[in-house]
Amino acid sequence: MSSDTGRDAASSHTANSHTSGSHTDSGDMVSVDSHLAEILATIRPLPPVMLGLAEAEGGVLAEDVTAGTPLPSFDNSAMDGYAVRAQDIEGASEAAPVTLPVTAEIAAGDTGSYQVTPGSCVRIMTGALLPPGADAVVQVEWTDGGTSRAQFRRPVAPGDAIRRRGDDVAKGDVLVTAGTWVGSVQLALLAADGVGSALVRPRPRVAVISTGNELAEPGTPIIPGRIWDSNSFMLAAAARQAGAVADRHRISDDPAGVLAAIEDQLPRADLLVTSGGVSMGGEHDVVKAALAGLGTVTFRKVAMQPGMPQGFGVVGAQRTPIFTLPGNPVSAFVSFELFVRPALRALQGLHTERTSPARPLLTGAVRSPLGRRSFLRGVLDAEEGSVTPLTGQASHQLAALAHANALIVVPEQVVAMDAGDPAEVVRLP
């Protein structure tokens, strides 16, 4: 059903459970930790593939990459100025400058043959090949900037303003280790050493399917009883922010249509996410109905708030993981952060622990139902060591979530926490 209506409210019916191709009833709730553990035990890392640098962005290296050439690969100038023999200007000063003839000019990328002979200099640009005979570079600010003759007002020491061959990376050094997420700097380092491709676990491909007859595309008109779809935008964006490639799909409340959408996406997805249609029971459980004969998916109640109704399993010949999330937007988002984000990291072989900073102090009191782990929206001030609960904690209230940067965790056996109490938090991206 709807991606934005109250489908995760507690209901009197017993949740369905489907294992080994059949559904059985199970009224017991499972813990957040148990549900996550089952998910992570099922996920298998994506196989590594060799990709060009542009496509490798966002992947995770599957093997160490070693330097095939030193960096820099040749001695070069660290700044614009003049290549000199340091001994030729050792007595230079503002009061008694030393003047040398300029015999050539070398720009970055110039591969011509040049040389600094005793008593002369060569004008040189940043990154240009250091000519033989020179043992230092004088920055242009210490000179008069001459083109045929240059006046030097300060002495330099041998080696000044020179980038030596291999002073960043020596040939054979490990540039980037296996298990490293390939970001902008890693790409730059690989490219700088001439690496054109890398063996990586690629960015997971995620298909988000939002269900509901009442859903309309934002930007189109609606009538009373219809709502604009927000979950598919939110979940696809969350997947992309978690490092995946994601697209979104909106499907009406029809089990056959939902099943067709899932089957259509299987060849193109490493992970599927649905929202809505998992908690009302009967004819409204379109996602449950669609998955009844496809794969092995367990629907259960997880002892959490928001987001109690959850489903997880694998579908298709490739055993593609699928998450069936509740329809309320806050419930769907919290479920994504707790369960889908770790699964995406596991697909790339990354660690999945969500570590918290030192426990900040609550600035206000919070309440929670006994027996459920609550995740309340809050604003974390790490510098002050405090976290402020927001008003509007209902599972349909997106406004508070949009202002939050953390989830305040209230344990299952705690029903109240007061201002000044330390709290565990989950940082939000």
C-alpha positions in Angstrom: 0.0 0.0 0.0 0.9 3.6 0.3 4.4 4.7 0.9 3.2 7.5 3.2 0.2 6.2 5.2 0.1 4.5 8.6 0.9 1.0 7.7 3.3 0.3 10.6 0.9 0.9 13.4 0.6 -2.0 15.8 -2.1 -4.4 14.6 -3.9 -7.3 16.2 -3.1 -9.8 13.5 -0.2 -12.2 13.7 2.7 -11.3 11.3 3.3 -13.8 8.5 6.6 -15.6 8.3 7.9 -17.3 5.1 10.8 -19.7 5.2 11.8 -22.4 2.9 9.1 -21.4 0.4 6.1 -21.5 2.9 4.4 -18.9 5.1 3.9 -19.6 8.8 2.5 -17.4 11.6 4.7 -16.0 14.3 3.4 -13.5 16.8 6.6 -12.9 18.7 8.7 -9.8 18.1 12.4 -10.1 17.4 15.0 -7.7 18.5 16.6 -5.1 16.3 20.0 -6.8 16.8 18.6 -10.2 15.9 17.0 -8.9 12.7 20.2 -7.1 11.6 22.3 -10.2 12.4 20.1 -12.3 10.2 20.4 -9.8 7.4 24.2 -9.6 7.6 24.5 -13.4 7.8 22.6 -13.5 4.5 24.5 -10.8 2.5 27.4 -11.9 0.4 29.9 -9.3 -1.0 29.6 -8.5 -4.6 32.2 -10.2 -6.8 35.1 -7.9 -7.8 35.2 -6.5 -11.4 37.9 -4.7 -13.3 36.6 -1.1 -14.0 38.1 2.0 -15.5 38.8 4.8 -13.1 35.6 6.7 -13.9 33.5 3.6 -13.2 35.6 2.6 -10.2 34.5 5.7 -8.3 32.6 4.6 -5.2 33.8 1.0 -5.4 35.9 -0.8 -2.8 39.3 -2.1 -3.9 39.5 -5.8 -3.9 43.3 -5.9 -4.1 46.3 -3.7 -3.2 47.4 -1.3 -6.0 51.1 -0.8 -6.1 53.0 2.1 -7.8 54.4 1.2 -11.2 56.4 4.5 -11.3 57.7 6.8 -8.6 55.8 10.0 -7.8 56.9 12.5 -8.9 58.4 10.6 -11.8 61.1 13.3 -12.3 62.7 16.1 -10.4 60.6 19.2 -10.9 60.1 22.8 -9.7 57.8 23.4 -6.7 57.1 26.9 -7.8 57.4 29.6 -10.5 60.9 31.1 -10.4 64.4 30.4 -11.6 66.5 27.2 -11.7 70.0 28.0 -10.4 73.1 26.6 -8.9 72.8 27.7 -5.3 76.5 28.6 -5.0 76.0 31.2 -7.8 73.8 33.4 -5.6 75.0 32.5 -2.1 75.9 36.2 -1.4 72.7 37.7 -2.7 70.8 40.2 -0.5 68.4 43.2 -0.9 71.4 45.5 -0.6 73.7 43.6 -2.9 71.6 41.5 -5.3 73.2 39.0 -7.7 72.4 39.2 -11.4 72.5 36.2 -13.7 71.7 35.8 -17.4 68.5 33.9 -18.3 69.4 31.3 -20.9 66.0 29.6 -21.4 62.4 29.3 -20.1 60.9 25.9 -19.2 57.1 25.5 -18.9 55.3 22.6 -17.3 55.2 19.8 -19.9 58.1 21.1 -21.9 60.3 18.1 -22.8 63.1 20.1 -24.5 66.8 19.8 -23.6 68.0 22.5 -21.3 70.9 23.0 -18.9 72.0 25.4 -16.2 75.7 26.3 -16.7 77.8 28.0 -14.0 76.9 31.6 -13.7 73.5 31.4 -15.5 69.9 30.5 -14.7 66.8 29.2 -16.4 63.3 30.6 -15.9 61.1 27.8 -14.8 57.4 27.2 -14.0 55.8 25.0 -11.4 55.9 21.4 -12.3 58.5 21.8 -15.0 61.3 19.4 -15.4 64.4 20.5 -13.5 67.3 21.0 -15.9 70.6 19.4 -15.4 73.1 21.6 -13.6 70.5 23.2 -11.3 70.3 22.3 -7.7 67.8 24.8 -6.4 64.8 27.0 -7.5 64.4 30.6 -6.5 60.8 31.7 -6.3 60.0 34.6 -8.5 59.0 36.8 -5.5 62.7 36.9 -4.4 63.8 38.3 -7.8 63.0 41.2 -10.1 61.2 38.8 -12.5 63.6 39.5 -15.4 63.4 37.6 -18.7 66.8 38.1 -20.2 68.6 38.8 -16.9 67.3 38.1 -13.4 68.3 39.9 -10.2 68.3 37.7 -7.1 67.8 39.3 -3.6 68.1 36.2 -1.4 70.4 33.1 -1.3 69.0 29.6 -1.4 70.2 26.2 -0.2 70.7 23.2 -2.5 67.4 21.4 -2.8 65.2 24.4 -2.2 61.8 24.4 -4.0 62.6 21.1 -5.8 60.2 18.1 -5.8 62.5 15.1 -6.0 61.7 12.0 -8.0 59.9 9.5 -5.7 59.6 11.8 -2.7 55.8 11.2 -2.6 55.7 7.5 -3.6 58.5 5.1 -4.5 58.1 2.6 -7.2 56.6 -0.6 -5.7 54.9 1.2 -2.8 51.3 0.3 -2.1 49.3 3.2 -3.4 45.9 2.1 -2.0 45.2 -1.0 0.1 42.5 -3.6 -0.5 39.3 -2.7 1.3 39.6 1.0 0.7 36.6 2.9 -0.6 37.6 4.7 -3.8 36.8 8.4 -3.4 38.1 11.5 -5.1 41.6 11.5 -3.5 42.1 7.7 -4.1 41.1 8.2 -7.8 43.6 11.1 -8.0 46.4 9.0 -6.6 45.7 6.1 -9.0 45.4 8.4 -12.0 48.6 10.2 -11.0 50.5 6.9 -11.1 49.0 6.1 -14.5 46.7 3.4 -13.3 43.8 3.1 -15.8 41.6 0.5 -14.1 41.2 -1.2 -10.8 39.7 -4.4 -9.4 36.8 -3.2 -7.2 33.6 -4.4 -5.6 31.4 -2.0 -7.5 28.7 0.4 -6.2 25.6 -1.7 -5.4 22.7 -1.2 -7.8 19.5 -0.6 -5.8 15.9 -0.6 -7.1 13.3 1.2 -4.9 9.7 0.2 -5.4 7.0 2.3 -3.7 3.5 0.8 -3.7 0.1 2.5 -3.3 -3.0 3.4 -5.4 -3.1 6.8 -3.7 0.4 7.9 -4.8 1.0 10.6 -7.4 4.2 12.0 -8.9 5.3 15.2 -7.3 4.6 18.2 -9.6 1.3 16.7 -10.8 -2.2 17.7 -9.5 -3.9 15.6 -6.9 -7.4 15.3 -5.4 -8.5 14.6 -1.8 -7.5 11.1 -0.9 -4.4 11.1 -3.0 -0.9 12.0 -1.9 2.4 12.7 -3.6 4.9 9.9 -3.4 7.8 10.8 -1.1 9.2 7.5 0.0 10.7 6.5 -3.3 12.6 9.8 -3.6 13.8 9.5 0.0 14.9 5.9 -0.2 16.6 6.2 -3.6 18.4 9.3 -2.4 19.4 7.5 0.9 20.8 4.6 -1.1 22.8 6.9 -3.3 24.1 8.8 -0.2 25.1 5.3 1.1 27.3 4.8 -2.0 24.8 2.9 -4.3 23.4 3.5 -7.7 19.7 3.7 -7.3 16.5 4.2 -9.2 12.9 4.5 -8.1 9.6 2.9 -9.3 6.0 3.6 -8.3 3.5 0.7 -8.5 -0.2 0.5 -7.7 -1.7 -1.8 -5.1 -1.8 -4.9 -7.3 0.2 -8.1 -6.3 0.7 -9.1 -9.9 2.0 -5.7 -10.8 4.3 -5.6 -7.8 5.6 -9.1 -8.6 6.2 -8.1 -12.2 8.1 -5.0 -11.1 10.3 -7.0 -8.8 11.0 -9.6 -11.4 11.7 -6.9 -14.0 14.3 -5.3 -11.7 16.1 -8.5 -10.6 18.5 -8.6 -13.6 19.5 -5.0 -12.9 19.6 -4.8 -9.1 22.0 -6.1 -6.4 19.4 -5.2 -3.8 15.7 -4.4 -3.8 13.8 -2.1 -1.4 10.0 -1.8 -1.3 7.9 0.5 0.9 4.4 -0.1 2.0 2.0 -3.0 1.8 3.5 -5.2 4.6 1.4 -4.5 7.8 -2.3 -4.1 7.3 -3.2 -7.7 6.6 -5.5 -9.3 4.1 -5.9 -7.8 0.6 -3.9 -4.7 1.5 -0.7 -6.7 2.0 0.2 -6.4 -1.6 4.0 -6.9 -1.1 3.4 -9.9 1.1 1.1 -11.3 -1.5 3.5 -10.6 -4.4 6.4 -12.4 -2.6 4.4 -15.4 -1.4 5.7 -17.5 -4.3 9.0 -15.8 -5.0 12.2 -16.5 -3.0 12.4 -16.8 0.7 11.2 -13.7 2.6 10.4 -13.5 6.3 7.8 -10.9 7.5 8.0 -10.2 11.2 7.5 -7.6 13.9 10.8 -6.1 15.1 10.8 -4.6 18.6 11.4 -1.1 17.5 9.6 2.2 17.1 9.1 3.5 14.5 9.3 0.7 12.0 7.9 -2.5 13.7 6.8 -4.4 10.5 9.8 -5.6 8.6 10.5 -8.1 5.8 13.7 -9.4 4.5 14.9 -12.3 2.4 16.3 -13.2 -1.0 14.6 -13.5 -4.4 15.5 -14.8 -7.8 18.2 -17.1 -9.1 20.9 -14.8 -7.9 19.4 -14.7 -4.4 19.1 -10.9 -4.5 18.4 -9.4 -1.1 15.1 -7.7 -0.7 13.9 -5.4 2.1 10.2 -4.7 2.5 10.0 -1.6 4.6 6.9 -0.1 6.3 5.1 2.7 4.5 5.2 5.6 7.0 8.1 7.8 5.8 9.9 8.1 9.1 9.5 4.4 9.7 10.9 3.7 6.2 13.9 6.0 6.7 14.8 4.6 10.2 14.5 1.1 8.8 16.9 2.0 5.9 19.5 3.5 8.3 19.3 0.5 10.7 19.1 -2.4 8.2 19.6 -1.4 4.5 22.6 0.9 5.0 24.6 -1.9 6.8 23.6 -4.3 4.0 24.9 -2.0 1.3 28.2 -1.8 3.1 28.3 -5.6 3.5 27.8 -5.9 -0.3 31.0 -4.0 -0.8 32.9 -5.9 1.9 33.0 -2.9 4.3 32.6 -3.1 8.1 29.0 -2.6 9.1 29.2 -1.4 12.7 27.5 1.9 13.5 29.6 3.4 16.3 28.3 6.3 18.4 30.3 9.2 19.7 30.7 9.7 23.5 27.2 9.6 24.8 25.8 13.2 24.7 23.4 14.5 27.4 19.8 14.9 26.7 18.5 18.5 26.9 14.9 17.3 27.4 12.9 14.3 28.6 11.9 11.5 26.3 9.4 8.6 26.7 9.3 5.2 25.0 7.0 2.1 25.1 8.2 -0.8 27.2 9.7 -3.6 25.2 10.6 -1.6 22.1 13.8 0.2 21.1 12.9 3.7 20.2 14.7 5.9 17.7 13.7 9.5 18.3 14.6 12.3 16.1 17.1 14.8 17.7 19.7 17.5 17.0 23.2 16.5 18.1 25.7 19.2 19.2 28.9 17.2 19.3 30.9 20.1 20.6 28.6 20.8 23.5 28.1 17.1 24.1 24.3 17.4 24.0 21.4 16.1 22.0 18.0 17.8 21.8 14.8 15.8 21.2 12.6 17.3 18.5 8.8 17.7 18.7 6.8 15.8 16.1 8.0 12.2 16.8 5.1 10.4 15.0 6.1 8.1 12.2 4.4 10.2 9.5 6.0 13.5 10.5 8.8 14.2 8.0 9.4 17.8 9.1 11.1 16.8 12.3 13.2 14.2 10.5 14.3 16.8 8.0 15.7 18.9 10.9 17.3 16.0 12.7 21.0 15.0 12.4 20.8 12.0 14.9 18.5 9.4 16.2 18.2 9.1 20.0 18.2 5.5 21.0 16.0 4.5 24.0 16.6 0.9 25.0 13.8 -1.7 25.1 13.5 -1.8 28.9 13.7 1.9 29.4 10.4 3.9 29.3 11.6 7.3 30.3 14.8 9.3 30.2 15.3 12.8 31.7 17.2 15.9 30.7 20.8 15.4 31.7 20.8 11.6 31.1 23.5 10.3 28.7 22.0 8.8 25.5 23.2 6.6 22.7 22.8 8.2 19.3 23.0 7.2 15.7 24.4 10.0 13.5 22.4 10.6 10.4 24.2 11.5 7.1 
